[in-house]
Amino acid sequence: MKLSLNWLKEYVDIKSPANEIARKLTFAGLEVGATEKIGKDSVFEIEITSNRPDWLSHIGVARELAALYATQVKTVRVDLLKPKTKNIFAFSIEIEDRHACARYVGRLIRNVNIKASPQWMAQRLGNVGFRQVNSGADITNYCLYETGQPMHAFDFDKLEGGKIIVRRAKKGESIVTIDGVKRELDPSILVIADAKKPVAVAGIMGGIDTEVTQNTKNILLESAFFDPVTIRRASRKLGLSSESNYRFERKVDIENVLFSSQRAALLYKEIAAGDISEPAVDINYGKQRLKTIKLSISNISRLTGADIPAREIKQILTALGFGVKAAKLKGAFSVTVPSFRNDVSIEEDLIEEVVRIWGYHKVEAAMPVLSAHVEPAYTKQYTYKQRIRQFMLALGLDEVFTYSLLSKKNLEDAASMIDSPAHLINPLSCEQEYMRAALLPSFLKIINLNLNRKNKDIKIFEIGKVYAKQTKVYDEREMLGIALTGNRFHNWQDHARAVDFYDIKGAVELLLERLGIEKYEFKHSGYDFLSAAESVEVVMAGGASCGWFGRVDKKILKNFDISTDVYFAQLDIKALVENIKEVRKFTTLAKYPSSPRDIAIVVKEETAAEEALAIISEVAGGLAAKIELFDVYKGNQIPADHKSLAFSIEYQSRESTLTEEQINTAHSAVQDALLQRLEASLR
C-alpha cells in the first residue's frame, strides 16, 4: 500500500526526514519496502499484514507514528450542521441478509456540483496511485485512503423507487459494473439493489447505470460493514477485485462506518457544494461491547526482560487508540481495546504492542532465569506399558501396528465378538467405516496377509486402542494383543512343533509374573469366538475381568480365510497396571531340602487344571513349596471325554527336614482329595 508523508503529517506533527520515519515504521512492524520522492512529497510503499486492516489508511498509520514519536493524532474534522428535518427520509433502506451486512449508513446529499477535484485532493490521490475521475468519485476514494472505510456514491435520481435493498442476487440477474463488463450473478453473491434490479456488487464495485457523473444532482452515499467471507467468495467467483473488497475481506471497523460517512459528507459540502441538511439512515445490527484486558506491569518485565516505566506504557497504548486507566490491582492497567483492533484479545497482545513501539532493540540480551521445577516424566501406566512392550520383545514376539478402523465386512466376519460398534459419520473409505471394539479382527487381517506371503510362523503383539460401548457411551481403552500361529521356535536340539494353548497361556502367565501380579484366576470364559475347550478369562482379585485368551473359533478363522489354528490373548493395560504389586516381599531361601512327588489323574475333559491346583495347594498347606502342571494327555488308554493331568509337587518345610513318613502322609492326603472332589482316578 502507498502512503503519502505529506498526507500523514495532516494528522500527526512529525519533523523527521522520510528515511528516519521509514526506519521507525519498519522496526515497529510496518515494513517499508520502498520510498519514492514525488515533488515535495515522499511516498512509502508499505507491506501490510492481513491481521492489521487498520493500517490500510493514513489515519491508521498516523496512530503508529504518534505512538513512535510520543505524540497524539489530530482530530479529523466532521462537524456537520444539525439536520433541519428529523425522521423524514426521501429514501428507504432494507437489509434482507443481516449476517452479510451488519451495518448500513445511507445519506442523501442534494444539489451537488460534480466537477474536477481540487488540486490538493487530486495530487494526494495521484501520489498514492489513484487516477482522478471527478469530485463525486474522488471524495469516496480520498476517504478510503484517509479513514480506511470503503464507500460508494449512487446517482440518487437513477435509483428506482428511492429504495436501497441489501440482498442476495437472484438467479438469472446480471449487472454491468463501472468497468464496463457485464457480470452474471447468482444467489451466493450479495448485491445492493433498488426496487427493480441490482445496482452494485456489495463491497466490490458499483454498477454503471447509477454511476455518479457530471450531470448528477443528488447523491446517495453508502457506507457499510459487509461480512469478509461473503465478499471474498463473491470476488473470487466473479474474478473481480478492487480497493474496497481488499479492505472488506480483512474486516473493516464497524464503528468507523458512520464517522467515515460524516467525513465524506463534509467534503461533498465543501468541494461539491452539497446540501447535507437531511439526516442519515443508520441501520446497525452489529453493535459490540469493547473488550477490557488487565495489563500487569510486572508481567511486561517478566515476559520481555524490559523495565518500561508505567508512564510510557500508558502513553504508548493511548496513542495507539486504547483506553487506559488504573486497575483496582496496584501495578496494573485496565485497558479497553478499540473496535479497530480485532487482533488484540489477551494480555500478551498488549505487551507485544507496548514493546514493539518502545523498541525491541532496547531489550538487553540476557540469559533467562528459570526456576528448577522437576515433574515426573511419565505416568505409571506409560511406564509399565513400556515394560510390557520390552517383555513381549524379549519373548521373541514381533510388534505390529494395526489400524483401529474396520470395514463392515470385517465386522460381519467377527460378528460374534463385536457388539454395537462405533460408526464414523464421515469415513475416509468403506474399508475404514467402524472403530474396532477388540484387537482380534485387526490381528486376523495381519495373519491372513502374512500367510498369503508364505510367512507361516507368526508370533506378534500390539498395544493398541479399542472403542467398546459402555451403556450409552463409547469407552476408549488400551489393550495388549498377542497372537501365535504356526510352529514354535526351534533349534538343532528341539524339533519344530505347532504352537498350542499352553504357549499362549504361558505367555500370559509369564507376563503376570514379571509384572508382580500374584492374585489372579483363570476361569472358563465361554466366549463363542473362542474354542469351547480352550477359552479362558483372566480374573483379577476382586472379581474384575482383565482380559481373555484361547484358541480362535474355526468359524471366525474361516471368515478371514485362515486354515491354521490361531491362539490369541487380549489384556486390558489399565486393569493390569491397577493390579501390579509395586512393593514385593522377598523371603529367605529355605535351609532344608525338598522332595518332589508326581501324581497323574484322569478327569473329565471340562475339568480345569486350575481346580486341581487349588485343591493341592489347600490340602498340602505350607508343605507344598512348588506345584507345577507338567503334562496334559488325551488319547490311548484315556477314556473318551476325559484327559490326564500330571502334576509335580515339591514338598519342603522351613522349620526342619521332612521325613519320608511326613511326605507320604501329605501326598496321600492330596491324592485322596483329588480323587474325591474331582471324581478322578489315578493314571
Secondary structure, 3 states (H helix, E strand, C coil): CEEEHHHHCCCCCCCCCHHHHHHHHHHCCCEEEEEEEECCEEEEEEECCCCCHHHCCHHHHHHHHHHHCCCCCCCCCCCCCCCCCCCCCCCEEEECCCCCEEEEEEEEEECCCCCCCCHHHHHHHHHCCCCCCCHHHHHHHHHHHHHCCCEEEEEHHHCHHHEEEEEECCCCCEEEECCCCEEECCCCCEEEECCCCEEEECCCEEEHHHCCCCCCCCEEEEEEEECHHHHHHHHHHHCCCCHHHHHHCCCCCCCHHHHHHHHHHHHHHHHHCCECCCCCEEEECCCCCCCEEEEEHHHHHHHHCCCCCHHHHHHHHHHCCCEEEECCCCCEEEEECCCCCCCCCCHHHHHHHHHHHHCHHHCCCCCCCCCCCCCCCCCHHHHHHHHHHHHHHHCCCEECCCCCEECHHHHHHCHHHCCCCEECCCCCCHHHCEECCCCHHHHHHHHHHHHHCCCCCEEEEEEEEEEEEECCEEEEEEEEEEEEECECCCECCECCCECCHHHHHHHHHHHHHHHCCCCEEEEECCCCCEEEEEEEEEEECCCCEEEEEEEECHHHHHHCCCCCCEEEEEEEHHHHHHCCCCCCCCCCCCCCCCEEEEEEEEEECCCCHHHHHHHHHHHHHHHEEEEEEEEEECCCCCCCCEEEEEEEEEECCCCCCCCHHHHHHHHHHHHHHHHHHCCCEEC
